[in-house]
Amino acid sequence: MLNVEHTTDTNAAIWKSDQIVKTWAAEAAQRERTHGAQWQLMARLLPFGEQEAFTFLDLGAGTGAASRAILERHSSSTGILADFSAEMMGAGEQELRPFAGRYRYVEFDMVAGGWPTAIPAAVDAVVTSLCVHHLPDERKQRLFAEILDRLVPGGWYLNYDPVRTEDPVVTAAWERVTDQEKPELAHKRHHRTPEEQARYENHVRYISLLRPQLGYLQAVGFHGVEVHWKRLDWAIFGGYRPQE
C-alpha cells in the first residue's frame, strides 16, 4: 500500500473541486454497480418497517447514494444529509429530485466537528458511507461518540467503508482478486492522472483496520457491535444505542 504518512492531506480541496465533483457525478452509474447492493443492505438492516416513519442522518452524504437506498425502501422516512462540500451537495440535489420534500442537506465538516444546530439533537438512525476512512483514527473515535450522543435509545448506526489489513500477503490476495474481477482497475492503477493520484492518496491515507474500529464503537458505548457484511477490503459494521 502507498505510504502517504508524510504527504500533504489535500482531501478538503479535492472534494470542493468542481472538476472532481463532475468526475464523481459522471461515475455515479459505476459506483451504483459496485456499491448499490451494499447500500440496499444497509437500508434493510435498519430496524424499521417499510411504511414506518423515522428520521435518519447521513453523514458525509456526498451526492446521497446511501440515502437514496433508504428513502426508496422506507417510503415514510425522512433524511438529513450532512456534507462539507457545496459542490457535492449541489450535485446531490439533482440525484435526489425523486425524493423532494423528504430530505434536506446540512453543511457539516466531519473533520472539524462542531455540530450545527440544523442537525437535530436526536435522530432514529445514522449512516455513513465511503467517508469515515478519510478521518484519522483519533477523529474516528470522537465521531463515533458524537454519533452515539445523537441517537435515540435503540437507534442504529451503520458504516460502509473500506478497511485494511496489516498482512502484506492478504493485501496482495485482495488486490489480485479485485484485478481479476475488474481488469480495468489494474490498468488504471498504473496510469493515473495527477488528479486521480491525489484522490487515491487521500483515499488510502487513513484507512484503518476493522477490529480497532469495532473496539472504538464498543468503547464509546455502542451495543450489538457487529460486522454485518464483509468482502475483501470492504465492510458494513455498526451498533446501536442501548435502551435507557
C-alpha positions in Angstrom: 0.0 0.0 0.0 1.2 3.5 -0.8 3.0 5.3 2.1 1.3 8.7 2.4 2.3 9.4 6.0 4.3 12.5 5.1 2.4 13.8 2.2 0.0 16.7 2.5 -3.6 16.0 3.2 -5.5 17.7 0.3 -8.8 16.0 0.9 -10.8 19.2 1.6 -9.6 20.8 -1.6 -10.3 17.7 -3.6 -13.9 17.3 -2.6 -14.6 21.0 -3.1 -13.2 21.0 -6.6 -15.7 21.5 -9.4 -13.7 19.1 -11.7 -13.6 16.3 -9.1 -17.3 16.7 -8.3 -18.1 16.5 -12.0 -16.0 13.4 -12.3 -17.6 11.9 -9.2 -21.1 12.6 -10.7 -20.1 11.1 -14.0 -19.0 7.9 -12.2 -22.4 7.5 -10.4 -23.5 4.6 -12.5 -20.3 2.7 -11.9 -20.5 3.3 -8.2 -24.0 2.0 -8.1 -22.9 -1.2 -9.8 -20.1 -1.6 -7.3 -21.8 -0.4 -4.1 -25.5 -0.5 -4.8 -26.2 -3.9 -3.2 -24.4 -2.8 0.0 -26.4 0.5 0.2 -29.6 -1.6 -0.2 -28.4 -4.0 2.6 -27.9 -1.0 4.9 -31.4 0.1 4.2 -32.7 -3.4 5.0 -30.7 -3.6 8.2 -32.3 -0.5 9.7 -34.9 -1.8 12.2 -37.9 -0.1 10.7 -40.9 -1.3 8.7 -41.1 -0.2 5.1 -44.0 2.2 6.0 -42.7 3.3 9.4 -41.9 7.0 9.8 -38.4 7.7 11.1 -35.6 10.2 10.6 -32.1 9.2 9.7 -28.9 11.2 9.4 -26.4 10.5 6.6 -23.0 12.0 7.5 -20.6 12.7 4.7 -23.5 12.1 2.4 -21.9 13.4 -0.8 -24.5 13.1 -3.6 -26.7 10.9 -1.4 -26.3 7.4 -2.7 -26.9 5.7 0.7 -29.8 8.0 1.4 -31.5 7.2 -1.8 -31.4 3.5 -0.9 -33.0 4.2 2.4 -35.6 6.7 1.1 -36.6 4.3 -1.6 -37.1 1.3 0.7 -38.7 3.2 3.6 -41.3 5.4 2.0 -42.2 7.3 5.2 -38.6 8.0 6.2 -37.0 11.5 6.3 -33.3 12.1 5.6 -30.9 14.7 6.8 -27.8 14.7 4.6 -24.7 16.3 6.0 -21.7 17.2 3.9 -19.0 19.9 3.9 -18.8 20.4 0.1 -21.3 22.8 -1.5 -20.4 21.3 -4.9 -21.2 17.7 -3.8 -24.5 18.9 -2.2 -25.4 20.7 -5.4 -24.8 17.5 -7.4 -26.8 15.6 -4.9 -29.8 17.8 -5.3 -30.1 16.6 -8.9 -29.8 13.0 -7.9 -32.4 13.3 -5.1 -35.1 15.0 -7.1 -37.5 12.0 -6.9 -37.4 12.4 -3.1 -38.1 16.1 -2.9 -39.7 17.1 0.4 -38.3 14.0 2.2 -34.8 15.2 2.7 -32.6 18.2 3.3 -28.9 19.0 3.1 -27.0 20.5 6.0 -23.4 21.8 5.9 -21.1 19.9 8.3 -17.4 19.2 8.3 -16.8 15.9 10.0 -13.1 16.6 10.3 -13.5 19.8 12.2 -16.5 18.7 14.3 -18.8 21.3 15.9 -22.2 20.0 15.0 -24.5 22.7 13.5 -27.9 23.4 15.1 -29.5 22.3 11.8 -28.8 18.7 12.8 -31.4 17.5 15.3 -30.2 16.6 18.8 -31.8 13.1 18.4 -32.3 11.0 15.3 -33.5 7.4 14.9 -30.6 6.2 12.8 -27.2 7.4 11.5 -25.4 6.0 8.4 -22.0 6.8 6.9 -20.8 5.5 3.6 -17.4 5.9 1.8 -16.4 8.7 4.1 -15.2 7.8 7.6 -12.0 6.3 6.1 -10.9 9.9 5.3 -10.6 10.6 9.1 -7.6 10.0 11.3 -8.2 7.3 13.9 -8.5 9.7 16.8 -11.2 11.6 14.9 -13.0 8.4 14.1 -13.2 7.6 17.8 -14.6 11.0 18.7 -17.1 10.9 15.7 -18.4 7.6 16.9 -19.0 9.1 20.3 -20.8 12.1 18.8 -23.0 9.8 16.7 -24.0 7.8 19.8 -24.9 11.0 21.5 -27.3 11.9 18.7 -29.1 8.6 18.5 -32.4 8.0 20.4 -32.3 5.0 22.7 -32.4 1.9 20.4 -31.2 3.9 17.4 -28.8 2.3 15.0 -25.6 3.4 13.4 -24.2 1.7 10.3 -20.9 2.4 8.4 -19.9 1.1 5.0 -16.3 1.7 4.3 -13.0 0.2 3.1 -10.7 -1.4 5.7 -7.2 -2.6 5.5 -5.1 -5.5 6.7 -1.5 -5.3 8.2 -0.6 -8.6 6.4 1.0 -7.9 3.0 0.1 -11.4 1.8 -3.5 -10.7 2.5 -3.3 -7.3 0.9 -1.8 -8.9 -2.3 -4.6 -11.5 -2.3 -7.3 -8.8 -2.1 -5.7 -6.9 -4.9 -5.3 -10.0 -7.0 -9.0 -10.9 -6.7 -10.1 -7.3 -7.4 -7.8 -7.1 -10.5 -9.2 -10.4 -11.8 -12.8 -9.2 -11.4 -12.1 -5.7 -12.7 -9.1 -5.7 -15.0 -9.7 -2.0 -15.8 -8.8 -1.2 -12.2 -5.4 -2.9 -12.6 -4.7 -0.8 -15.7 -5.9 2.4 -14.1 -3.7 1.8 -11.0 -0.6 2.2 -13.3 -2.0 5.0 -15.4 -3.4 7.5 -13.0 -3.6 11.2 -13.9 -2.2 13.6 -11.2 -5.7 14.3 -10.1 -6.6 10.7 -9.8 -3.4 10.0 -7.9 -4.3 12.8 -5.4 -7.7 11.2 -4.9 -6.1 7.8 -4.4 -3.6 9.1 -1.8 -6.4 10.7 0.2 -8.5 7.5 -0.2 -5.8 5.3 1.4 -4.3 7.8 3.9 -6.4 7.0 6.9 -7.9 3.6 6.1 -8.0 1.6 9.3 -8.0 -2.0 10.4 -11.5 -3.3 11.0 -11.0 -4.7 14.5 -9.9 -1.5 16.2 -12.9 0.4 14.7 -15.2 -2.2 16.3 -13.4 -1.5 19.5 -13.9 2.2 19.2 -17.7 1.7 18.9 -17.8 -0.5 21.9 -15.6 1.8 23.9 -17.9 4.8 23.4 -21.0 2.8 24.5 -22.5 1.1 21.4 -24.1 -2.3 22.0 -24.6 -5.0 19.4 -21.4 -4.1 17.6 -21.2 -6.4 14.6 -19.8 -6.8 11.1 -23.0 -7.3 9.0 -21.2 -7.8 5.7 -17.6 -8.0 4.6 -15.9 -8.8 1.3 -12.1 -8.3 0.9 -11.3 -4.7 1.9 -15.0 -3.6 2.3 -17.2 -3.9 5.3 -20.6 -2.9 6.7 -20.4 -2.6 10.5 -22.0 -0.7 13.4 -24.0 -0.9 16.6 -27.0 0.5 18.4 -27.5 2.8 21.4 -28.9 0.8 24.3 -32.3 1.5 25.7 -32.1 3.7 28.8 
